Amino acid sequence: MTVWVIVYYISLAIPFVLAFMAEESTREKVMVVALSLGLGAWYALVMMWILPKASGRWQVAWVIIFLVGAVVMWFPLARTHWAYFITASSFYGLMWGTLPFGMAVA
């Protein structure tokens, strides 16, 4: 699990730096900072704190809740800067590593 945590945060940090250094408006930079921090905190809350305590169907439910919330926060970031597609690639690893095969395929 530690490797996936590192991969996730690196895949969030790289686009954050690139987007923050880009010549964007102050409003877009504020959004990038807020949503990037929110996405990092969301991961820590659900995947590192709640999920290990959950069992059975609740684990699957929390992974789905995480993915839905992450995509909702990620979409405006991806519209702001192309580099956030790197973060989306980490969602696939999380999906395949935490969901049952049939649900991951769906």
C-alpha positions as a LaTeX table, in Angstrom:
\begin{tabular}{lrrr}
\hline
Residue & $x$ (\AA) & $y$ (\AA) & $z$ (\AA) \\
\hline
Met1 & 0.00 & 0.00 & 0.00 \\
Thr2 & 2.88 & 2.39 & 0.71 \\
Val3 & 3.99 & 2.31 & $-2.92$ \\
Trp4 & 0.52 & 3.34 & $-4.11$ \\
Val5 & 0.46 & 6.21 & $-1.62$ \\
Ile6 & 3.76 & 7.49 & $-3.00$ \\
Val7 & 2.62 & 7.02 & $-6.60$ \\
Tyr8 & $-0.62$ & 8.87 & $-5.93$ \\
Tyr9 & 1.00 & 11.86 & $-4.25$ \\
Ile10 & 3.74 & 12.11 & $-6.90$ \\
Ser11 & 1.08 & 11.95 & $-9.62$ \\
Leu12 & $-0.65$ & 14.84 & $-7.84$ \\
Ala13 & 2.49 & 16.88 & $-7.05$ \\
Ile14 & 3.94 & 16.94 & $-10.58$ \\
Pro15 & 0.88 & 18.49 & $-12.24$ \\
Phe16 & 0.41 & 20.81 & $-9.26$ \\
Val17 & 3.88 & 22.29 & $-9.76$ \\
Leu18 & 3.43 & 22.53 & $-13.53$ \\
Ala19 & $-0.01$ & 24.14 & $-13.23$ \\
Phe20 & 1.10 & 26.54 & $-10.51$ \\
Met21 & 4.09 & 27.67 & $-12.58$ \\
Ala22 & 1.97 & 28.20 & $-15.70$ \\
Glu23 & 0.85 & 31.66 & $-16.65$ \\
Glu24 & $-2.67$ & 31.36 & $-15.33$ \\
Ser25 & $-4.86$ & 33.91 & $-13.62$ \\
Thr26 & $-4.78$ & 34.26 & $-9.86$ \\
Arg27 & $-8.27$ & 32.78 & $-9.68$ \\
Glu28 & $-7.15$ & 29.64 & $-11.52$ \\
Lys29 & $-4.09$ & 29.32 & $-9.29$ \\
Val30 & $-6.28$ & 29.54 & $-6.20$ \\
Met31 & $-8.53$ & 26.83 & $-7.65$ \\
Val32 & $-5.50$ & 24.65 & $-8.46$ \\
Val33 & $-4.15$ & 24.99 & $-4.92$ \\
Ala34 & $-7.53$ & 24.41 & $-3.25$ \\
Leu35 & $-8.55$ & 21.40 & $-5.36$ \\
Ser36 & $-5.09$ & 19.82 & $-5.29$ \\
Leu37 & $-4.96$ & 20.09 & $-1.50$ \\
Gly38 & $-8.53$ & 18.83 & $-1.35$ \\
Leu39 & $-7.69$ & 15.85 & $-3.54$ \\
Gly40 & $-4.67$ & 15.02 & $-1.39$ \\
Ala41 & $-6.68$ & 15.34 & 1.80 \\
Trp42 & $-9.55$ & 13.28 & 0.31 \\
Tyr43 & $-7.10$ & 10.48 & $-0.47$ \\
Ala44 & $-5.63$ & 10.58 & 3.04 \\
Leu45 & $-9.07$ & 10.60 & 4.68 \\
Val46 & $-10.66$ & 7.79 & 2.71 \\
Met47 & $-7.83$ & 5.55 & 1.51 \\
Met48 & $-5.47$ & 5.85 & 4.47 \\
Trp49 & $-7.80$ & 6.39 & 7.42 \\
Ile50 & $-11.32$ & 5.10 & 6.69 \\
Leu51 & $-10.63$ & 2.21 & 4.27 \\
Pro52 & $-8.26$ & 0.26 & 6.56 \\
Lys53 & $-10.93$ & 0.31 & 9.30 \\
Ala54 & $-13.74$ & $-0.78$ & 6.97 \\
Ser55 & $-14.55$ & $-4.40$ & 6.22 \\
Gly56 & $-16.30$ & $-6.39$ & 3.52 \\
Arg57 & $-18.79$ & $-4.47$ & 1.43 \\
Trp58 & $-17.94$ & $-1.22$ & 3.20 \\
Gln59 & $-14.44$ & $-1.36$ & 1.75 \\
Val60 & $-15.83$ & $-1.56$ & $-1.77$ \\
Ala61 & $-18.35$ & 1.19 & $-1.00$ \\
Trp62 & $-15.63$ & 3.51 & 0.32 \\
Val63 & $-13.42$ & 2.91 & $-2.72$ \\
Ile64 & $-16.34$ & 3.85 & $-4.98$ \\
Ile65 & $-17.10$ & 6.91 & $-2.84$ \\
Phe66 & $-13.45$ & 7.89 & $-3.03$ \\
Leu67 & $-13.28$ & 7.50 & $-6.81$ \\
Val68 & $-16.48$ & 9.50 & $-7.38$ \\
Gly69 & $-15.28$ & 12.31 & $-5.10$ \\
Ala70 & $-11.80$ & 12.26 & $-6.63$ \\
Val71 & $-13.14$ & 12.53 & $-10.18$ \\
Val72 & $-15.43$ & 15.40 & $-9.15$ \\
Met73 & $-12.40$ & 17.30 & $-7.78$ \\
Trp74 & $-10.09$ & 16.19 & $-10.58$ \\
Phe75 & $-12.24$ & 17.25 & $-13.54$ \\
Pro76 & $-11.87$ & 21.04 & $-13.03$ \\
Leu77 & $-8.14$ & 20.52 & $-12.50$ \\
Ala78 & $-7.84$ & 18.65 & $-15.78$ \\
Arg79 & $-9.68$ & 21.46 & $-17.53$ \\
Thr80 & $-7.22$ & 23.97 & $-16.06$ \\
His81 & $-3.99$ & 22.17 & $-16.98$ \\
Trp82 & $-3.25$ & 19.12 & $-19.13$ \\
Ala83 & $-0.72$ & 17.73 & $-16.63$ \\
Tyr84 & $-3.51$ & 16.61 & $-14.30$ \\
Phe85 & $-4.13$ & 13.70 & $-16.64$ \\
Ile86 & $-1.09$ & 12.20 & $-14.87$ \\
Thr87 & $-3.20$ & 12.10 & $-11.70$ \\
Ala88 & $-5.98$ & 10.30 & $-13.54$ \\
Ser89 & $-3.58$ & 7.47 & $-14.33$ \\
Ser90 & $-3.20$ & 6.79 & $-10.60$ \\
Phe91 & $-6.99$ & 6.30 & $-10.36$ \\
Tyr92 & $-6.65$ & 3.22 & $-12.56$ \\
Gly93 & $-4.12$ & 1.66 & $-10.20$ \\
Leu94 & $-6.36$ & 2.38 & $-7.23$ \\
Met95 & $-9.39$ & 1.00 & $-9.03$ \\
Trp96 & $-7.69$ & $-2.24$ & $-10.09$ \\
Gly97 & $-5.88$ & $-2.66$ & $-6.79$ \\
Thr98 & $-8.85$ & $-2.13$ & $-4.48$ \\
Leu99 & $-12.04$ & $-3.19$ & $-6.27$ \\
Pro100 & $-13.13$ & $-6.71$ & $-7.11$ \\
Phe101 & $-12.30$ & $-7.66$ & $-10.69$ \\
Gly102 & $-15.85$ & $-7.43$ & $-12.03$ \\
Met103 & $-16.41$ & $-3.97$ & $-10.56$ \\
Ala104 & $-13.06$ & $-2.70$ & $-11.82$ \\
Val105 & $-13.93$ & $-3.89$ & $-15.32$ \\
Ala106 & $-17.33$ & $-2.18$ & $-15.17$ \\
\hline
\end{tabular}
